[in-house]
Amino acid sequence: MTPDNLPETLHRGGSCSKSPYTLNYIHGSDLFGYVGIEAVLDQMRNKTMKVGFDFNIIVVGQSGLGKSTLVNTLFKSKVSRKSCSPEYEAKISKTVKLQKISHVIEEKGVKMKLTVIDTPGFGDQINNDNCWEPIIKYVNEQYEKYLREELNVNRKRRIPDNRVHCCIYFLPATGHRLRSIDIEFMKRLGRIVSIVPVIAKADTLTIEERQEFKERIRQDLASNGISVYPQKEYDEDPQERIINDRIRENIPFAVVGTDKEHQVNGNKVLGRKTKWGIIEVENVEHCEFAYLRDLVIRSHLQDLKDVTHNIHYETYRMQRLNESNVNFTEAGLSTWLRDHRTAGRSGNESHL
């Protein structure tokens, strides 16, 4: 191949340069026989089924919005703070305390360690100044723990992942606009974790009121520069963008939660019984709970974990490693690694 025929590589500056490498695609019809490449999917599945995976979700909102009930409905099990005693409880401030409960949920051989972090007390006080600080502190503490495990010389083969992968933020069904506390919280927390806003107890609104409220919220989010999941800048391909655009059109989800079953036309359904009938939680004609469940569990759970690791955690990691006061001694790093950190980065061979 002559230099003139070399493939071009477009660099960040916009100029093209010649590359000595070519990438050829060999399809199944071009192979001499069966290789078994797709067996790697079975290997990945078997490994995941054996070790399981972690998923950590934080629910935020004032008392009485049905946070615990909705989480129970999402995972169809008693995983809320009201249904069992908490594994961990920490009073972080006078107004907000965090309660963390962990469960192992198994379905068709796949194990998931689910951790639910509840925030009782958020927004309940007369003066709610800085009530988001304990939550931000908690999220950053989990990044710090993960970073220190990564920086250990003799680190674990599988680092425990306590990082928050998703924040479900509960908005009261007022029918008006976002409150100041909602704007300030989502502005600050949206920089460090993926936020999915929901309208709680949406059955208190009529269909018209619900649509108008959702539109006002979307306007407030845009005018205040608040980024909620899934963010447009994280869409990696056109097909993914189409799917995520449909999701963004429905955010915030108007949801109803319940863990009670009722008989409807001979079938058992999750629903809330009223004088006028039964509100079926999983019926999209009644509420948008199914859209929330599909996003958080069925279609975007792995993407939520990827965004946490590749975007939010990586941003935190870069900031911490660039700070001059990082305590490398506590992290177990040798003096040599500390002194050669800059040199290793310049050579693009950082092992951190």
Beta strands, then each sheet from edge to edge (+ up, - down):
strand 1: 8-10
strand 2: 16-18
strand 3: 53-60
strand 4: 88-91
strand 5: 97-107
strand 6: 110-118
strand 7: 166-171
strand 8: 195-199
strand 9: 253-254
strand 10: 261-264
strand 11: 267-274
strand 12: 277-280
sheet 1: 1+ 2-
sheet 2: 4+ 5- 6+ 3+ 7+ 8+ 9+
sheet 3: 10+ 11- 12+
end
